[in-house]
Amino acid sequence: MKITITIKNCISNRECNIQVNNGQKIGTTIRVLEDNMADIMEGLSDNVKVKSQRTKRRIDLSRNYEHEMIFSGDILLLCSE
């Protein structure tokens, strides 16, 4: 199932809305953003941490959106350690 989420950079405050399959691994999304949307990753270190704004918890990049209970409308924060 497709979900629409917002990705927000904690450093630069840039954000983008993307649509992903809820079975896709979150780490795959981050790698695609690094390769294709470098501006959204601006200011972040190589060791990016992802946090859900809704639940206030750190997200495991090796799991998919469904297992991490990320739903349409959620905002994921990209932060440096």
C-alpha positions as CSV (number, residue, x, y, z in Angstrom):
1,M,0.0,0.0,0.0
2,K,1.3,3.5,-0.8
3,I,1.7,6.1,1.9
4,T,2.6,9.8,1.7
5,I,5.0,11.0,4.3
6,T,7.0,14.2,4.9
7,I,10.7,14.1,5.3
8,K,12.2,17.0,7.2
9,N,15.8,17.9,7.8
10,C,16.4,19.0,11.4
11,I,19.4,21.1,10.5
12,S,18.3,23.0,7.4
13,N,14.5,22.8,8.0
14,R,14.0,21.7,4.4
15,E,11.2,19.2,3.8
16,C,9.7,17.2,1.0
17,N,6.6,15.1,0.6
18,I,7.2,11.6,-0.9
19,Q,5.1,8.6,-1.6
20,V,6.5,5.2,-0.7
21,N,5.2,1.6,-0.5
22,N,4.7,0.7,3.2
23,G,6.6,-2.5,2.7
24,Q,9.8,-0.7,1.6
25,K,12.7,-0.5,4.1
26,I,13.2,3.0,5.5
27,G,16.9,2.8,5.0
28,T,16.3,2.3,1.2
29,T,14.3,5.6,1.2
30,I,17.2,7.4,2.9
31,R,19.7,6.1,0.4
32,V,17.5,7.2,-2.5
33,L,17.2,10.7,-1.0
34,E,21.0,10.9,-0.6
35,D,21.5,9.9,-4.2
36,N,18.7,11.9,-5.8
37,M,17.8,14.8,-3.5
38,A,21.1,15.9,-2.0
39,D,19.5,19.3,-0.9
40,I,17.2,17.6,1.6
41,M,20.3,15.9,3.2
42,E,22.2,19.2,3.4
43,G,24.1,19.7,6.7
44,L,23.6,16.1,7.9
45,S,26.5,13.8,8.8
46,D,26.9,10.4,7.1
47,N,25.3,8.8,10.2
48,V,21.7,10.0,9.8
49,K,19.2,9.3,12.6
50,V,15.5,9.2,11.8
51,K,12.9,10.1,14.3
52,S,9.1,10.1,14.0
53,Q,7.6,13.4,14.9
54,R,4.3,11.8,15.8
55,T,5.6,9.1,18.2
56,K,8.8,10.9,19.3
57,R,10.8,7.7,18.9
58,R,13.9,6.7,16.9
59,I,13.1,4.7,13.7
60,D,15.0,1.5,12.8
61,L,16.2,1.9,9.3
62,S,16.4,-1.8,8.7
63,R,12.7,-2.2,9.1
64,N,9.9,-1.2,6.8
65,Y,7.2,1.5,7.3
66,E,4.5,-1.0,8.2
67,H,6.6,-2.6,11.0
68,E,7.7,0.8,12.3
69,M,4.0,1.9,12.3
70,I,4.6,4.9,10.0
71,F,1.4,6.0,8.3
72,S,0.3,8.5,5.6
73,G,0.7,12.0,7.0
74,D,3.5,11.2,9.3
75,I,6.6,13.4,9.5
76,L,10.1,11.8,9.7
77,L,12.8,14.0,11.1
78,L,16.4,13.5,9.7
79,C,19.0,14.5,12.3
80,S,22.7,14.1,12.9
81,E,24.0,12.3,15.9
